[in-house]
Amino acid sequence: MGRILQSGETLFAIAVAAVGVIVVTIGAGYPIGDLAEPGPGVFPAALGLLLTVLGLGIAISGADQPAASARLPLRPLVFVGGAILVWAAVVEQLGFVPATVALVGISAFAERRIRPVAIASLAIVLSVGGIAAFIYGFRMPFEAFRW
Amino acid sequence: METLANLASGFGVALSWTALGVCFAGVTLGTFVGVLPGIGALAAISLCLPLTFYMDPTHALIMLAGIFYGAQYGSSTASILLNIPGTPSAIVTCLDGYPMAKQGRAGPALFITTITSFLGGSFAIILLIAFAPPLAKFALGFGAPEYFSIMLLGLVAASTISVGSPLKGLAMVVFGLVLGLVGTDVTSGTYRFTFGNLELTDGLNLVAVAMGLFGIAEILSNLVHDQHPRVDAKAITLRSLMPTRDDMRRSLMPTLRGSLVGSWVGAMPGTGPSIAAFLAYATEKRLAADPSRFGKGAVEGIAAPEAANNASVQAAFIPTLCIGIPGDAVMAFMLGAMMIHGIIPGPQFLSEQPVMFWGLVASFWIGNVMLLALNIPLIGLWVRILAIPRDLLYPAILFFICVGVYSVNNNPFDILIALGFGVVGYLMTAFGYPAAPVLLGFILGPLIEENFRRALFISNGDFGIFLRSPLSLTALVATVLLVIVPVTRRLKRPAVQPNAAVGE
């Protein structure tokens, strides 16, 4: 399961440096001010520069070490991410219960072994418990169903 | 005497039914997440922060703090039974706790870690009571340059004094500071890094960032690694818990020394329970008549680090509450929670809100007593938690994450932010970048920038203002040393140990 990111270590360090470059570029657009009254651009520029230097430093110092590899968790990423996205999209459109059932149902696929009865029970328990605790208990502005 | 009178009024607050209730809820939840590997105190505290919006600030802080120190109690359970730390600070407890369990002495190990946790925590609470008022009085004299320099020291210390690469730690603290820039600049009102997004003008949502980095990222990491530990819950009965007389005798001094080390470390900037536990273990090993016993089930090897990590989490409140400068990411989160509740942390907190301060301190000790009661007779229950099937646990946690993040602003946008940070946090952990400094930088960023700019405004652009105050100068010198020492050490000895992604 998952794809192996070979030598992603250096790549990630370069990504850190790239974020730094972006921060400097955008930060330079804000007023710098002067020494007595530093403007909102000073910190972004300084931090971006520092991040760039650190990212490059990590990339260089890591080059002589054996490359670390990480597993890109494709299956968990798709189903955990999907479950969260669907909950966020559905909760205001269709309501709390449909969102929760969808979240539990989708995230169950992050595991290879799926127990349909246990998952269905969990969806029911969380929906009912959630209505009781969050909607009635804490009076959060959810609607159980909405269509 | 004034302190005692204040403390008495604090107990008055903390002993009200509501306060007892939220304290109990906090420590119970803390123990729960502490026992469960893969979800830590930070995730639990950020999950509960939105719930505390419905409480008064004192009760909110009592509950959030309870989760934090409660998690330290629970964390030793999985270390001892499964050789998997419940939270990063319990890694050291695995070293001798798991061998004890393999020798059939899991019961006494669990008993001793609970007792030493209680003693360590209580010791640090006494220090907190004694030192808080004079320290807060002293800190009233701090101005912008002192705040800037001490916070800088805290950030650098948190990123370099940890397991793993100091460069990566520093990069992550800077990344956190960058995240803190997002939103409206306090001084000038300029929108920075909002990309035209109205949702971002208030800055990134603290709960979303923390839940992403510490909740979703952890779940992703755990789903990748296929381990599924099993534990025999029935083997732990109350009778099997009793330690021998020899265990008790051997634990006494390590517990005391661990409490001392933990309190000291906990009150320092940039440290935390992991370092406290590690130092306490190293101290015991060095002092032991027969160091070879360590790692094979020496009771000293669990007593000292457990006393130390509990002492350190209580002592960590000293700088946070008295100066307003948190030492680690969890304390930074507490600071953020206080600000959300409209409390300005700092030396004036104690004098302006004495009831809240002393109520909170009193609740610490009450919470520790509750934890003692929760952990010893009910240990069998907590052990059963380890048997919760993973395929049900993670969807449930994801559900709570979604509800928690959404409910801060009733905004689905924050959930997307949390997911983004979850993916980033997963990759960071995979490549050995610690997540805790990101959160610390994110929370302290706006404060550090504000103090920096204010100091220069006061001095009319003269950087000497940071060097003329002795305290500020000391902090800056210490900061420079913290950066230089690891670098020179690395140059002298190029072979570095493999990165361990520990972030607490």
Interface residues (C-beta under 8 A of the other chain):
Chain A: M1 G2 L5 G8 E9 F12 V16 V19 G20 V23 I26 G27 Y30 P31 D34 L35 A36 E37 P38 G39 P40 V42 F43 P44 L47 G48 L50 L51 L54 G55 G57 I58 S61 D64 Q65 A68 A70 R71 P73 R75 P76 L77 V80 G81 A83 I84 L85 W87 A88 A89 V91 E92 A99 T100 L103 V104 S107 A108 A110 E111 R113 I114 R115 A118 I119 L122 L126 G130 F134 F138 R139 M140 P141
Chain B: L51 Y54 S165 L167 K168 L170 A171 V174 F175 L177 V178 L181 D185 T187 S188 T190 R192 F193 I216 I219 L220 S221 L223 V224 P389 R390 D391 L392 Y394 P395 A396 L398 F399 I401 C402 V403 Y406 S407 N410 P412 I415 L416 A418 L419 G422 V423 Y426 L427 A430 F431 G432 Y433 E449 F452 R453 L456 F457 N460 G461 D462 R490 P494 V496 N499
